[in-house]
């Protein structure tokens, strides 16, 4: 069957520009997501006697990188600052954040779920009197684990 350009073929990788982010059950329009990373710490163990030994590398505790989200600033939209300001003495509202890579019809093809997520840093936009760019804020999210699912 010839390719008509309307459906995603399994031969080509998916484009990365069509995605959605769901926080507190609401889709939030972000323009960029980065930091969807995890790695295992490496534990080196010396095996053998003092004359002959080899180093064995074993996996240790999994580490999760903070996820950075960027979005345009909208009038009267302070939800992230309110969430960040709710942090007091180890008391905060943790959320599940869902990031979905979408196909051309808007259906999720890959889903990353951040567990027990909370804002660790918010950066407002830079301001320039001679600029004409959109004002963009950045929020950095710490989390306690990431799961990946394919649809």
N, C-alpha and C positions, 0 to 999 in steps of 0.2 A: 504494500500500500504506500503510495507516495506521500511524502511529508507536505502538509498544507500550511504549516506555520502557525496553527492555532493551538496545538497542544504540546506540552513538554515531552520530549523524547528522552529515553533513558541513556542515550549515547552522549548527550551534552550535559555539563554540570548546570546546576540551577543558578540563576542570577541572584546577587545578594541584595538588591535594592528593594525587594518586595517583602516586608516583614511587619510584624505587629508585636507590641509589648503590652501585656496585661498586668496591671497593678491594682490591687483591691477590687478585682472583678471588672475594672474599666479599662478599655483600650486607650492608651496614652500615645499620642503621635510623637514619636522620636525620629530624628533624622540620622542618628548614628548609634550603634551599639558596639562596644569593644570589650575585650577581656574575658571572653567565654573560654577560660582555660582552667585546667586542673593538672597537677603533676604529683608524683609520689616522691617523697624524700628518699634519698639513697643512704642505706646503712651499710657500711663496709665492715666485714667480719673477717678476721684473720684465722684461717683454718690450718691445722697441721702443727708440727712441733717446731722448735726454735731453729733447726737446721733447714728444714724444708717446709715452707708454708706457701699458701696461695691466698689471695684476697677474693672473698666471695662477696658479691653485691646483692643485697636483698632490698625489697621495697619496704619503705617505712610508712609513716602517716601521710595521707593524701592532703595536699594543700590546694586551696582554691584562690585564684586571683580575684581581686575586686573587679566588678563589672562597671564600666563607665557608660553612661547614657547621656546623649546630647539632644536638646530640643529647643525649639524657638520659644521665646518669652511672649506670653499672651497677657492682655490686660486683666488685672485682678486674679491672676493664677499664682497663688502662693502655696499650693498643696505640698510641694517638696520642702519648702522652708518650714511649714507647719509641722510636717512629719519629723524633720530634723530637730526642730525646737522642742519636740515632745520628749526628747531624750533627757532623762534626769537620773543621776546616780545608778547606773546599770539597769534602769527601767525604761523600756522602749517597746514600741509596737513593731513586732516583726511580721513581715508579709511574705507570701509566696509570689514570686514574679515569674511570669511565663513569657518567653520570647519565642516567636514562631517564624520560621522561614516559610513564605507562602509561594504557591505556584501561580501561574498566570490567571487562574480563576479565583484566587483568593483563599484557597484551601491550604491548611498547614501541611507541609511535607516533612519538616523537622522541627522538633520542639525542645527547647532548653528550659528547664524549670529550676529556679534558684530557691533554695529552701532557707527559711528563717532569715530573710534578707532585711537589711536596714541601711539607712543612709549614713555614710561615714564622712562624706565631704560634698559640699555644694559650692559651685563656683558660678558667680554671676557673669554676665557678659563683659567684655572690654568695651570701652566707649571711646569713639573717635569722632570729632566734629567734622572731619572731611570724609568719613566713610559712608558707604551706602549699603552695607551688608545688614542682614537680619540679625537681631539680638538673639544670642544663643546662650542658654545656661547649661551647665554640666553637673550631673549628680553621679557620685561614686557610691556603689552599693557593695557592702560586705555581705557575705552569706556563708552558710554552714554546709553547703553541698550543692551539687548540680547533677541533675539527671537529664538524659538525652533520650528522646523517643522519635521514631520515624513513623510517619502515617502511611 
